Amino acid sequence: MCAAFLRMASVGKTFPGLQLSRRFRVQNEKREGYSTMNSGNDPPDGLPGQAAADFRQRLEAWLQQFERCSQKPSRRRVHELRVFTQRLLAELAYCRRSDHLDAKALRTTKHWQKQGKKLRRALSSVREADVSLEMLARLRLESALPVRAELRPSPRCLTQIDRLEKDLERERANAAKALLGSLKEQRTALDGLHEQLVERLSAPMLRMGSRAASMMEELIAALEGEFTRLDGDNLHTFRKRVKQVRSLAEIAALGDLRAKAQAAALKKMQAATGAWRDCHVLANRARRAHADALTEILEAQADQALHKALDRCRRLLAKLGESRENIGSAF
């Protein structure tokens, strides 16, 4: 995925302050004895030295998404930038906990995390409106499907969908405007920070790359230990934990087959819990808007999604503890 984004136009064309300079990249690549611009000289996947190079690539890919979203915060671009931001935040959070950072690296990491969390909040406001609008559009589509009348949204429900859609469209427009302002602020706040981040975290990322497998074992064990009893009360917290662990699993999966299988299982859990959360949020919104007919439908969907998410997550969480020999077929 990163390679595809890196083939896009240079970030520096729009945000010269945010790009990683070519001179800086080449100097760092030479220090490691190879160039990431020439795949023929890359070390084999899984070597610790590749972890630092991969970190630089992930950061450049994030910068590409930043530029594209700043030009036009479309539904897809907002989603992609939010995903990349979440992954970097998870990676930096784990790096801080691993005690691999010196004082300068820790200060730079904290600064990026602070700005990244601000950006994630701004992106989430837009993303939540986009998801709700998509769900309402699907409900309207169901009204035209050849199913039993009792399964179709009623005319009263459709009227309430229309009203709530207008509210959400206004909120989305306001959130997108606020996001553009936030992106402009982020450009100033992050100016020059990325080169410092790469310079100061390359060595810690190299050390983390050498223990990707054990890192995932620790994270999975912590996830299992924290959620010995999974239910509707803690499912939202579980969902957030799964997102964090999945972000790291997808990075570790670049050089570890077990981590690849773990990432696939975590993706399924995130999808199931996300579907429940989306229904739950929209049902609450419809209730606040006094859309009784719409609320009834959404609450029923949220209840179904809750049971499905609990069943899937309990089953997959148990299978995450299986041995390496069985992990490839466990999911």
C-alpha positions in Angstrom: 0.0 0.0 0.0 2.8 2.4 1.0 4.6 1.8 -2.3 1.5 2.9 -4.3 1.2 6.1 -2.4 4.9 6.9 -2.8 4.4 6.8 -6.5 2.1 9.9 -6.3 3.3 13.4 -6.9 5.7 14.9 -4.4 4.2 16.3 -1.3 6.6 19.2 -1.5 4.7 20.7 -4.5 2.0 21.8 -2.1 3.6 21.6 1.4 7.3 22.2 1.1 7.7 22.5 4.8 6.3 19.0 5.4 8.3 17.0 2.9 11.3 14.8 3.8 14.1 16.4 1.8 15.8 14.3 -0.8 19.2 15.1 0.6 18.1 14.0 4.1 16.6 10.8 2.8 19.8 9.9 0.8 22.1 10.6 3.7 20.1 8.3 6.0 19.9 5.7 3.3 23.6 5.7 2.7 24.2 5.4 6.5 22.4 2.1 6.4 24.3 0.9 3.4 21.4 0.8 0.9 18.9 3.0 -0.9 15.2 2.6 -0.6 14.9 4.2 -4.0 16.5 1.1 -5.6 14.6 -2.0 -4.7 17.4 -4.1 -6.1 19.6 -3.0 -3.2 17.0 -3.5 -0.5 17.7 -6.0 2.2 15.5 -9.0 2.4 12.1 -8.6 4.1 12.2 -9.1 7.8 15.8 -7.9 8.5 15.8 -5.4 11.4 17.4 -2.7 9.1 14.3 -2.8 6.9 12.2 -1.6 9.9 13.8 1.9 9.9 13.4 2.2 6.1 9.8 1.0 6.3 9.1 3.7 9.0 10.4 6.4 6.6 8.1 5.1 3.9 5.1 5.0 6.2 5.7 8.6 7.2 6.1 9.7 3.6 2.8 7.9 2.7 1.1 9.7 5.6 2.4 13.0 4.1 0.9 12.1 0.8 -2.5 11.6 2.4 -2.2 14.8 4.3 -1.6 16.7 1.0 -4.5 15.1 -0.8 -7.0 15.7 2.0 -5.8 19.3 2.3 -6.7 19.8 -1.3 -10.2 18.3 -1.0 -11.5 16.5 2.1 -13.6 14.0 0.2 -15.1 10.9 2.0 -12.3 8.6 0.8 -9.4 11.0 1.5 -10.7 11.7 5.0 -10.9 8.0 5.7 -7.5 7.3 4.3 -5.7 10.1 6.2 -7.5 9.0 9.4 -6.4 5.4 9.0 -2.7 6.4 8.3 -2.8 8.8 11.3 -4.1 6.1 13.6 -1.4 3.7 12.5 1.4 6.2 13.1 -0.1 7.1 16.5 -0.2 3.5 17.5 3.3 2.9 16.3 4.7 5.9 18.2 2.8 5.0 21.4 4.3 1.5 21.4 7.8 2.9 20.7 7.4 5.2 23.7 6.5 2.3 25.9 9.4 0.2 24.7 12.0 2.4 26.5 14.1 2.7 23.3 13.9 6.5 23.1 16.4 9.1 24.3 15.4 12.5 25.6 15.4 14.2 22.1 13.5 11.3 20.5 10.9 11.3 23.3 10.3 15.0 23.0 9.9 14.8 19.2 7.5 11.8 19.5 5.4 13.5 22.2 5.1 16.6 19.9 4.0 14.5 16.9 1.5 12.5 19.0 -0.1 15.7 20.4 -0.6 17.1 16.9 -1.7 13.7 15.5 -4.4 13.4 18.1 -5.7 16.8 17.3 -5.8 15.9 13.6 -7.5 12.6 14.4 -10.3 14.3 16.3 -11.0 16.7 13.4 -11.0 13.8 10.9 -13.3 11.8 13.1 -16.0 14.5 13.1 -16.1 14.4 9.3 -15.8 10.6 9.1 -18.7 10.0 11.5 -21.0 12.2 9.4 -19.9 10.3 6.3 -20.6 6.9 7.8 -24.1 8.0 9.1 -25.0 9.4 5.7 -24.0 6.2 4.0 -26.1 4.1 6.4 -29.1 6.3 5.8 -28.7 6.0 2.1 -28.7 2.2 2.4 -31.9 2.3 4.4 -33.6 4.4 1.7 -32.4 1.9 -0.9 -34.0 -0.9 1.1 -37.4 0.8 0.7 -37.3 0.1 -3.0 -36.3 -3.6 -2.7 -38.8 -6.4 -3.4 -39.1 -7.6 0.2 -42.0 -8.0 2.6 -43.7 -4.7 3.5 -43.0 -5.1 7.2 -39.2 -5.2 6.4 -39.2 -2.0 4.4 -38.9 1.5 6.0 -42.3 3.1 6.3 -43.2 6.4 4.6 -42.9 8.0 8.1 -39.4 6.5 8.5 -38.3 7.8 5.0 -39.5 11.3 6.0 -37.4 11.1 9.1 -34.4 9.9 7.1 -34.7 12.9 4.8 -34.8 15.3 7.7 -31.8 13.7 9.5 -29.8 13.6 6.3 -30.2 17.3 5.8 -28.9 17.9 9.4 -26.0 15.5 8.8 -25.0 17.2 5.5 -24.9 20.6 7.2 -22.8 19.1 10.0 -20.5 17.4 7.5 -19.9 20.7 5.7 -19.1 22.5 8.9 -16.8 19.7 10.1 -15.0 19.7 6.7 -14.5 23.4 6.9 -13.1 23.0 10.4 -10.9 20.2 9.2 -9.3 22.3 6.5 -8.5 24.9 9.2 -7.0 22.2 11.3 -4.9 20.9 8.5 -3.5 24.4 7.9 -2.6 24.6 11.6 -1.0 21.2 11.4 1.2 22.2 8.5 2.7 25.0 10.7 2.9 22.8 13.8 4.6 19.9 12.0 6.9 22.0 9.8 10.4 20.4 10.1 9.2 17.9 12.7 9.1 14.9 10.3 12.8 15.0 9.5 13.5 15.1 13.2 11.2 12.2 13.7 12.9 10.0 11.1 16.4 11.0 12.3 15.7 10.3 16.0 13.5 7.3 15.6 15.3 5.3 13.0 17.5 3.5 15.5 14.5 2.7 17.9 12.5 1.4 14.9 15.4 -0.8 13.9 15.4 -2.3 17.4 11.6 -2.7 17.3 11.9 -4.5 13.9 14.1 -7.1 15.4 11.5 -8.1 17.9 8.3 -7.8 15.9 7.1 -11.3 16.7 7.6 -11.0 20.4 6.0 -7.5 20.3 2.8 -9.0 18.9 2.8 -11.8 21.4 2.9 -9.2 24.2 0.1 -7.2 22.7 -2.1 -10.1 22.1 -1.5 -11.4 25.6 -2.4 -8.0 27.0 -5.6 -7.9 24.9 -6.7 -11.3 26.1 -5.8 -10.4 29.7 -7.7 -7.2 29.7 -10.9 -8.6 28.2 -11.4 -12.0 29.8 -15.1 -11.2 29.8 -16.3 -9.4 26.7 -19.8 -7.9 26.7 -21.7 -4.8 25.5 -20.4 -2.7 28.4 -16.8 -3.0 27.4 -17.1 -3.6 23.6 -16.4 0.0 22.7 -13.1 0.0 24.8 -12.3 -3.4 23.2 -12.8 -2.0 19.7 -10.3 0.9 20.4 -7.7 -1.6 21.7 -8.2 -3.8 18.7 -7.6 -0.9 16.3 -4.3 -0.1 18.1 -3.1 -3.6 18.0 -4.2 -4.2 14.4 -2.2 -1.1 13.4 1.0 -2.6 14.8 0.2 -6.1 13.6 0.0 -4.9 10.0 3.4 -3.3 10.4 4.8 -6.5 11.9 3.1 -8.6 9.2 5.7 -7.2 6.7 8.2 -9.8 8.0 6.3 -12.3 10.1 3.6 -14.8 8.9 2.1 -15.2 12.3 1.6 -11.4 12.6 0.0 -11.5 9.2 -2.6 -14.0 10.4 -3.1 -12.0 13.6 -3.7 -8.9 11.6 -6.3 -10.6 9.5 -8.1 -11.8 12.6 -7.9 -8.3 14.2 -9.3 -6.8 11.0 -12.4 -9.0 11.2 -12.9 -8.0 14.9 -12.5 -4.4 14.0 -15.1 -4.7 11.2 -17.6 -6.4 13.4 -17.2 -4.0 16.3 -17.2 -1.0 13.9 -20.5 -2.1 12.4 -22.1 -2.3 15.8 -20.6 1.1 16.8 -21.9 2.8 13.7 -25.4 1.5 14.2 -25.3 2.5 17.9 -24.1 6.1 17.2 -26.7 6.7 14.5 -29.5 5.2 16.6 -28.7 7.6 19.4 -28.6 10.5 16.9 -32.0 9.5 15.6 -33.4 9.4 19.1 -32.1 12.9 19.9 -33.8 14.1 16.7 -37.1 12.5 17.9 -37.2 10.3 14.8 -39.1 7.5 16.5 -39.7 5.2 13.4 -36.1 5.5 12.3 -34.8 5.0 15.8 -36.8 1.7 16.1 -35.1 0.3 13.0 -31.6 1.4 13.9 -31.9 0.1 17.5 -32.9 -3.3 16.1 -29.9 -3.2 13.7 -27.6 -2.2 16.5 -28.8 -5.1 18.7 -28.2 -7.6 15.9 -24.8 -6.1 15.2 -23.9 -6.3 18.9 -24.6 -10.0 19.1 -22.7 -10.7 15.9 -19.7 -8.6 17.1 -19.6 -10.4 20.5 -19.8 -13.8 18.9 -17.1 -13.1 16.3 -14.8 -11.3 18.7 -15.0 -14.0 21.4 -14.3 -16.7 18.9 -11.4 -14.9 17.2 -9.8 -13.7 20.4 -9.7 -17.3 21.7 -8.0 -18.4 18.4 -5.4 -15.7 18.6 -3.8 -17.7 21.4 -3.2 -20.8 19.3 0.2 -22.0 18.4 2.4 -20.8 15.5 1.9 -24.1 13.7 -1.9 -23.7 13.6 -2.1 -19.9 13.2 -2.2 -20.0 9.4 -5.5 -22.0 9.4 -7.0 -20.7 12.6 -8.9 -17.8 11.0 
